[in-house]
């Protein structure tokens, strides 16, 4: 292998290493946004595997006679931290598109690295590049699915932060249009549902009064939505009433007889999971997740429903 081939391989390995360090930090940042424990475990594993890949890349650089950039990990983490901070004031989908862009860079560079290794006859780097291609292809598919879940109205595997939810709203609830897409309703509900925790965080400095205030706020909010729907429907504005009903459903503040599964409150976990798997409309699955999270909050049911949403999203995008 010529010196030129070696230098090119080292340069690309260093570039992949820098991006990998950023990827690890992003995965660690996203962990706190996981909707379920299963997603949290997956993101934690992604971060761990990313660190393992970084060590293998460093070893490959040393094997070629080069020296890994010891400063790169710090820059990678710093860049990801700045990225995450900026995203808190931006829309959720843009944050995910940024993550997807990073994974595509890693995938494309890994493919290029493999081609370079084949050309140079370096089997070790070729094997490493193949491993990287497999890992980043899987992450690209996962992020594509999460974006599709969000586009279908959610709930996505990742939760929006309060600021991301607010940034995603283009029309205030006070000025509801007659028709909203499921995705816009989901964003509005995220903003509503993120309000009580924010109040609670502030109230933690004060005592139990904050908790009581947050519960009172939540109860009055739910009652107001229900009353608004009834009054609007009684007035003959069916389209607007349907939007309000969708908001109530997505927030989980409907009665069990309004759910798409009959006698839902009577079902045990296994029966509820089986019923969820038969649902095909993302809106119906959203209703079950929201209701479950607001009432019994059974992890097995929520995870099964989230998996069903992901399956539908994968079908839509062909992943």
C-alpha positions in Angstrom: 0.0 0.0 0.0 1.5 3.4 -1.0 2.0 6.3 1.3 -0.7 8.2 -0.6 -3.2 5.4 0.1 -2.3 5.3 3.7 -2.6 9.1 4.1 -6.0 9.1 2.5 -7.3 6.3 4.7 -6.0 8.0 7.8 -7.6 11.3 6.7 -11.0 9.6 6.2 -10.8 7.6 9.4 -10.2 10.9 11.3 -13.1 12.5 9.6 -15.4 9.5 10.6 -14.0 9.6 14.1 -14.9 13.3 14.5 -18.5 12.6 13.3 -18.8 9.5 15.5 -17.9 11.6 18.6 -20.7 14.0 17.7 -23.0 11.1 17.1 -22.4 9.7 20.6 -23.2 13.1 22.2 -26.4 13.4 20.2 -27.5 9.9 21.3 -26.8 10.8 24.9 -28.8 14.1 24.5 -31.7 12.3 22.9 -31.9 9.7 25.7 -33.8 12.2 28.0 -36.4 12.7 25.2 -37.2 9.0 24.9 -41.0 8.3 25.1 -40.6 4.8 26.5 -38.0 2.8 28.5 -37.4 0.6 25.4 -36.5 3.7 23.3 -34.3 5.0 26.2 -32.5 1.7 26.3 -32.0 1.8 22.5 -30.5 5.2 22.6 -28.3 4.3 25.5 -27.1 1.3 23.5 -26.5 3.5 20.5 -24.3 5.8 22.5 -22.4 2.8 23.9 -21.9 1.2 20.5 -20.8 4.6 19.2 -18.1 4.8 21.8 -17.0 1.3 20.8 -16.8 2.3 17.2 -14.8 5.3 18.1 -12.2 3.1 19.8 -12.0 0.8 16.8 -11.5 3.7 14.5 -8.7 5.1 16.8 -7.1 1.6 16.7 -7.3 1.5 12.9 -5.6 4.9 12.7 -2.8 3.8 14.9 -2.4 0.6 13.0 -1.8 2.7 9.9 0.9 4.6 11.7 -1.2 7.7 12.3 -2.3 9.4 15.6 -5.9 9.9 16.5 -6.8 13.5 17.1 -7.2 13.6 20.9 -8.9 16.9 20.7 -11.6 15.7 18.3 -13.8 14.0 21.0 -14.0 17.3 22.9 -14.9 19.2 19.8 -17.4 16.6 18.8 -19.2 16.7 22.2 -19.0 20.5 22.2 -20.5 20.7 18.7 -23.3 18.3 19.6 -24.0 20.2 22.8 -24.3 23.5 20.9 -26.5 21.8 18.3 -28.8 20.4 21.0 -29.0 23.8 22.7 -30.0 25.5 19.5 -32.6 22.9 18.7 -34.5 23.7 21.9 -35.8 26.8 20.2 -36.5 25.1 16.9 -39.1 22.7 15.5 -38.8 19.0 16.5 -38.8 17.8 12.9 -35.8 20.1 12.1 -33.9 18.6 15.0 -34.5 15.1 13.8 -33.6 16.1 10.2 -30.3 17.4 11.6 -29.7 14.1 13.3 -30.5 12.3 10.1 -28.1 14.5 8.1 -25.3 13.5 10.5 -26.1 9.8 10.1 -26.1 10.2 6.3 -22.7 11.8 6.4 -21.4 8.9 8.5 -23.0 6.4 6.1 -21.6 8.0 3.0 -18.1 8.4 4.5 -18.1 4.8 5.6 -19.0 3.7 2.1 -16.2 5.8 0.7 -13.8 4.5 3.3 -14.7 0.9 2.3 -14.0 1.7 -1.4 -10.6 3.2 -0.4 -9.8 0.2 1.7 -10.7 -2.2 -1.1 -8.5 -0.2 -3.5 -5.6 -0.2 -1.1 -6.0 -3.9 -0.3 -6.5 -3.2 3.4 -8.8 -6.0 4.7 -8.9 -4.7 8.3 -10.1 -1.2 7.4 -12.5 -2.8 4.8 -14.0 -4.9 7.6 -14.3 -1.9 9.9 -16.0 0.1 7.1 -18.5 -2.7 6.5 -19.4 -2.7 10.2 -19.8 1.1 10.2 -22.1 0.9 7.1 -24.3 -1.7 8.8 -24.6 0.4 12.0 -25.3 3.7 10.3 -27.8 2.2 7.8 -29.8 0.9 10.8 -29.7 4.3 12.5 -30.8 6.1 9.2 -33.8 3.7 9.0 -34.7 4.3 12.6 -34.6 8.1 12.3 -36.5 7.9 9.1 -39.2 6.0 10.9 -39.3 8.5 13.8 -39.8 11.3 11.3 -42.6 9.3 9.6 -44.2 8.8 12.9 -44.1 12.5 13.6 -45.5 13.2 10.1 -48.4 10.8 10.7 -49.3 12.7 13.9 -47.2 10.8 16.3 -46.5 10.0 19.0 -42.9 9.7 17.9 -40.4 7.6 19.7 -38.9 10.8 21.0 -40.8 13.5 22.9 -40.6 17.2 22.0 -39.1 19.5 24.7 -41.5 22.3 25.7 -39.7 24.8 23.5 -39.7 22.5 20.5 -43.4 21.9 21.0 -44.1 25.6 21.1 -41.9 26.3 18.1 -43.9 23.8 16.1 -47.2 25.6 16.6 -48.1 27.9 13.7 -51.6 28.7 14.8 -52.6 29.4 18.4 -55.3 27.2 19.9 -57.4 30.3 20.5 -57.6 30.7 16.8 -58.2 27.2 15.7 -58.8 26.7 12.0 -61.7 24.5 10.9 -59.5 21.7 9.9 -56.2 20.6 11.2 -53.9 17.8 10.2 -53.1 15.1 12.7 -49.5 16.4 12.9 -50.5 19.9 13.8 -53.0 18.7 16.4 -50.2 16.6 17.9 -47.9 19.6 18.1 -50.6 21.6 19.8 -51.3 18.9 22.3 -47.6 18.6 23.1 -47.5 22.3 24.0 -50.6 21.8 26.2 -49.3 18.7 27.9 -45.8 20.2 28.5 -47.3 23.1 30.5 -48.1 21.3 33.8 -44.6 19.9 34.2 -43.2 23.4 33.6 -45.5 24.7 36.3 -44.4 21.9 38.6 -40.7 22.5 38.1 -41.2 26.1 39.2 -43.4 25.1 42.1 -40.8 22.6 43.4 -39.1 25.7 44.9 -42.2 26.5 46.8 -43.8 23.4 48.4 -46.9 21.4 47.7 -48.9 24.4 46.6 -47.2 24.1 43.2 -48.4 20.5 42.7 -51.9 21.4 43.6 -51.8 24.4 41.2 -50.5 22.2 38.4 -53.3 19.6 39.0 -55.9 22.4 39.1 -54.6 23.8 35.9 -54.7 20.4 34.2 -58.3 19.7 35.4 -59.5 23.1 34.3 -57.8 22.7 31.0 -59.4 19.4 30.4 -62.9 20.6 31.4 -62.5 23.7 29.2 -61.7 21.5 26.1 -64.7 19.3 26.8 -67.0 22.2 27.3 -65.7 24.0 24.2 -66.3 20.9 22.1 -69.9 20.6 23.4 -70.8 24.3 22.9 -69.2 24.3 19.5 -71.1 21.2 18.4 -74.4 22.5 19.8 -73.9 25.6 17.8 -73.6 23.5 14.6 -69.9 24.1 13.9 -69.2 20.4 13.4 -65.8 20.9 11.8 -64.5 23.0 14.6 -66.0 20.6 17.2 -64.2 17.7 15.5 -60.9 19.6 15.8 -61.5 20.1 19.5 -62.5 16.4 19.9 -59.2 15.5 18.2 -57.3 17.7 20.7 -59.1 16.0 23.6 -58.4 12.6 22.2 -54.7 13.3 21.6 -54.4 14.7 25.1 -56.0 11.6 26.6 -58.9 13.4 28.3 -61.7 11.5 26.7 -63.9 8.8 28.4 -63.1 5.1 27.7 -66.3 4.7 25.6 -64.9 7.2 23.2 -61.9 5.0 22.4 -61.5 2.9 19.3 -61.3 -0.3 21.4 -64.6 -1.5 23.0 -64.6 -2.0 26.8 -61.0 -0.8 27.0 -61.0 -0.2 30.8 -61.9 -3.9 31.3 -59.0 -5.3 29.4 -55.9 -6.6 31.0 -52.4 -5.9 29.6 -52.3 -8.9 27.2 -55.8 -8.3 25.9 -55.1 -4.6 25.4 -51.9 -5.3 23.6 -53.7 -7.8 21.3 -56.4 -5.2 20.5 -53.8 -2.5 19.8 -52.1 -4.7 17.3 -55.3 -4.9 15.3 -55.6 -1.1 14.9 -54.5 0.4 11.6 -55.3 4.1 11.9 -52.5 6.1 13.5 -55.1 8.4 15.0 -56.7 5.5 16.8 -53.4 4.4 18.2 -52.6 7.9 19.3 -55.9 7.9 21.2 -55.0 4.7 23.1 -51.4 5.9 23.9 -52.7 9.3 25.2 -55.5 7.7 27.3 -53.2 5.0 28.7 -50.5 7.6 29.7 -53.1 9.7 31.4 -54.8 6.8 33.3 -53.4 3.4 33.9 -50.0 4.1 32.3 -49.2 0.4 31.7 -45.7 0.3 30.1 -46.5 -2.9 28.1 -49.5 -1.3 26.4 -47.8 2.0 25.6 -44.8 0.1 24.2 -47.0 -2.1 22.0 -48.9 0.9 20.7 -45.7 2.7 20.0 -44.4 -0.3 18.1 -47.6 -0.4 16.1 -47.2 3.3 15.1 -43.6 2.5 14.1 -44.7 -0.4 12.0 -47.2 1.8 10.1 -44.6 4.5 9.7 -42.1 2.0 8.2 -44.7 0.8 5.8 -45.3 4.4 4.7 -41.7 5.2 4.0 -40.7 1.8 2.8 -38.1 1.1 5.4 
